[in-house]
Amino acid sequence: MASHSPTIGAIATALAKAQGKLKNPTRNRTVEVETRAKEGRQASTYEFAYATLDAVLDSEREVLAEHDLACTQLLGLNDKGALVVVTMLVHGASGEWFRSELPVSAAGMGPQATGSGITYARRYSICPLLGIAAEDDDDAEQAEKATRRAAKQERQSAEQAAQQGAKEDPKKAEM
């Protein structure tokens, strides 16, 4: 959920100027993701690069300060009692602000997993607010490639099993 102060003229002007100087953060981490097996398809993997939270914050802090902008991220509870990251961009001179709230997926998770969820939510809430990208945008190409690879592997396995069965029972091959 996003909201803003009753007026946004000054903060919008300051943010527009800041965005002219902001650069996307350096993608300083690569992760390999394993897709889940689905009916008829094996699991597979793909990789993507992203900027860690500290890289995102380092990339924006100085530029925001130059334009009298400050970003804060606090933890809170939404109206359903779920943990949320509340991100605010505030313009110092006018007091105008933009606010976003992003739920943290933490139900039934331990402290370390909750901390990871908070970090993830912080990164994913600040980037759109500032108009920067912290990860490669391949329009889901890597995930699609992984799905196609898994389907191909599944077909090959089925073909090999059929060929093996035909070798073991030549009558099946004639059918």
Backbone torsions as a table, in degrees:
resi	resn	phi	psi	omega
1	MET	NA	137.1	179.5
2	ALA	-122.2	150.4	177.1
3	SER	-152.3	174.0	179.8
4	HIS	-153.2	167.8	178.4
5	SER	-66.0	164.4	-178.5
6	PRO	-57.2	-33.4	174.2
7	THR	-121.2	148.8	-179.0
8	ILE	-135.5	11.7	-175.9
9	GLY	-58.1	-48.9	-176.8
10	ALA	-70.4	-43.4	-179.2
11	ILE	-68.7	-35.8	178.2
12	ALA	-64.4	-41.3	178.1
13	THR	-64.3	-45.9	-179.9
14	ALA	-64.4	-41.6	-180.0
15	LEU	-66.3	-40.4	178.2
16	ALA	-59.9	-42.3	178.3
17	LYS	-66.7	-41.7	179.0
18	ALA	-64.4	-42.0	-179.9
19	GLN	-62.5	-26.6	175.7
20	GLY	-65.8	-22.0	-179.6
21	LYS	-108.0	-20.2	-179.1
22	LEU	-67.0	141.2	174.8
23	LYS	-117.6	152.0	173.4
24	ASN	-62.7	139.8	-179.4
25	PRO	-67.1	155.1	176.6
26	THR	-65.9	131.0	176.4
27	ARG	-78.7	102.9	-171.0
28	ASN	-106.7	9.3	179.6
29	ARG	-143.6	142.4	175.8
30	THR	-120.9	139.2	-179.6
31	VAL	-130.3	145.5	174.8
32	GLU	-104.6	128.4	-177.6
33	VAL	-110.6	133.3	176.4
34	GLU	-99.5	125.0	177.4
35	THR	-80.2	156.6	179.3
36	ARG	-82.9	146.8	174.3
37	ALA	-70.2	138.8	175.9
38	LYS	-119.9	168.3	-179.0
39	GLU	-53.6	119.7	179.7
40	GLY	82.1	1.6	-178.5
41	ARG	-136.1	139.5	177.8
42	GLN	-82.1	160.3	172.7
43	ALA	-70.3	152.0	173.9
44	SER	-145.6	-172.8	-176.5
45	THR	-133.6	158.4	170.4
46	TYR	-148.4	161.8	-179.5
47	GLU	-118.8	151.8	169.5
48	PHE	-149.0	156.9	180.0
49	ALA	-105.6	146.9	177.6
50	TYR	-149.5	164.2	176.2
51	ALA	-94.2	132.7	177.0
52	THR	-70.6	164.6	-178.8
53	LEU	-57.0	-43.2	-179.6
54	ASP	-63.6	-35.3	177.1
55	ALA	-66.3	-39.1	177.6
56	VAL	-63.1	-49.3	-178.3
57	LEU	-63.4	-41.2	178.6
58	ASP	-63.3	-32.5	-176.9
59	SER	-75.3	-20.8	-173.7
60	GLU	-113.2	-22.8	-170.0
61	ARG	-58.3	-49.4	-176.6
62	GLU	-65.8	-43.4	-179.4
63	VAL	-64.4	-42.0	178.2
64	LEU	-61.8	-44.4	-179.8
65	ALA	-60.7	-38.8	178.5
66	GLU	-60.4	-24.9	-176.8
67	HIS	-110.9	21.4	175.7
68	ASP	60.8	35.4	179.0
69	LEU	-115.9	144.2	176.1
70	ALA	-133.5	143.3	178.5
71	CYS	-116.4	130.0	176.0
72	THR	-124.1	150.0	177.0
73	GLN	-135.7	118.1	-178.2
74	LEU	-121.6	161.1	174.7
75	LEU	-98.5	145.7	177.7
76	GLY	-155.3	-174.0	176.0
77	LEU	-120.5	137.4	176.4
78	ASN	-83.3	-176.0	-176.1
79	ASP	-66.5	-12.6	176.7
80	LYS	-98.4	2.7	179.3
81	GLY	83.2	9.6	-179.9
82	ALA	-86.5	146.2	177.8
83	LEU	-66.3	133.0	178.8
84	VAL	-134.4	153.3	168.6
85	VAL	-98.3	123.3	178.2
86	VAL	-103.6	114.5	-179.4
87	THR	-107.3	128.4	178.5
88	MET	-126.1	136.3	170.8
89	LEU	-110.8	121.2	-173.4
90	VAL	-120.2	137.6	175.1
91	HIS	-96.1	119.9	-173.2
92	GLY	-60.5	-47.5	-174.7
93	ALA	-68.7	-39.1	-174.7
94	SER	-97.8	-22.3	-174.5
95	GLY	78.8	1.8	178.4
96	GLU	-69.4	155.9	-174.7
97	TRP	-152.2	155.9	167.1
98	PHE	-117.1	143.9	-177.5
99	ARG	-137.4	136.9	172.8
100	SER	-132.3	153.4	-178.4
101	GLU	-131.0	123.9	-179.0
102	LEU	-125.5	122.5	178.9
103	PRO	-63.8	146.2	175.4
104	VAL	-102.5	124.3	177.3
105	SER	-75.7	95.7	-175.2
106	ALA	-131.5	3.7	-176.9
107	ALA	-59.7	123.8	177.4
108	GLY	71.5	12.2	-178.3
109	MET	-98.3	151.0	176.5
110	GLY	-76.9	177.2	-176.6
111	PRO	-59.2	-41.0	-177.8
112	GLN	-67.7	-43.7	178.8
113	ALA	-66.6	-36.9	176.6
114	THR	-63.2	-43.3	177.4
115	GLY	-59.9	-41.6	177.0
116	SER	-63.0	-41.3	178.2
117	GLY	-63.3	-38.1	177.9
118	ILE	-65.0	-45.6	179.2
119	THR	-60.4	-45.1	178.6
120	TYR	-59.3	-48.4	-179.0
121	ALA	-64.0	-37.3	177.7
122	ARG	-62.9	-45.9	-178.9
123	ARG	-64.7	-43.4	-177.0
124	TYR	-76.3	-12.3	177.1
125	SER	-97.1	-31.0	-177.9
126	ILE	-78.6	-36.4	-176.1
127	CYS	-60.9	-50.0	178.9
128	PRO	-66.7	-31.0	178.4
129	LEU	-61.9	-36.0	-178.2
130	LEU	-96.2	-9.2	-179.8
131	GLY	76.7	33.3	177.6
132	ILE	-119.2	161.7	-178.7
133	ALA	-118.7	129.4	-177.9
134	ALA	-101.6	-3.8	179.0
135	GLU	-141.2	163.2	177.5
136	ASP	-65.6	136.9	176.4
137	ASP	-107.6	100.7	179.7
138	ASP	-108.7	16.4	178.7
139	ASP	54.8	40.9	178.0
140	ALA	66.9	17.4	-178.0
141	GLU	-60.2	-43.9	-178.5
142	GLN	-63.6	-41.7	178.3
143	ALA	-64.9	-40.0	178.4
144	GLU	-65.1	-41.3	177.7
145	LYS	-60.8	-42.6	179.7
146	ALA	-62.3	-39.9	178.7
147	THR	-65.9	-42.8	178.3
148	ARG	-65.2	-40.0	177.8
149	ARG	-61.5	-44.0	-179.7
150	ALA	-64.3	-40.6	178.9
151	ALA	-65.2	-40.2	178.6
152	LYS	-64.2	-43.4	178.5
153	GLN	-61.9	-40.0	179.8
154	GLU	-64.2	-44.0	177.9
155	ARG	-62.1	-43.5	180.0
156	GLN	-62.8	-41.2	178.5
157	SER	-63.2	-41.5	179.2
158	ALA	-65.6	-41.6	178.5
159	GLU	-64.4	-42.5	178.9
160	GLN	-63.6	-41.0	179.2
161	ALA	-64.5	-40.3	178.9
162	ALA	-65.5	-42.2	178.5
163	GLN	-65.1	-40.6	178.9
164	GLN	-64.3	-42.2	178.4
165	GLY	-63.6	-37.5	178.8
166	ALA	-67.2	-35.7	178.7
167	LYS	-67.9	-38.1	-178.2
168	GLU	-76.1	-31.4	-178.8
169	ASP	-135.5	89.3	-176.1
170	PRO	-57.4	-25.0	-179.8
171	LYS	-65.8	-32.4	178.3
172	LYS	-66.5	-34.3	-179.7
173	ALA	-66.2	-29.2	-178.5
174	GLU	-76.9	-19.6	-176.5
175	MET	-74.3	NA	NA
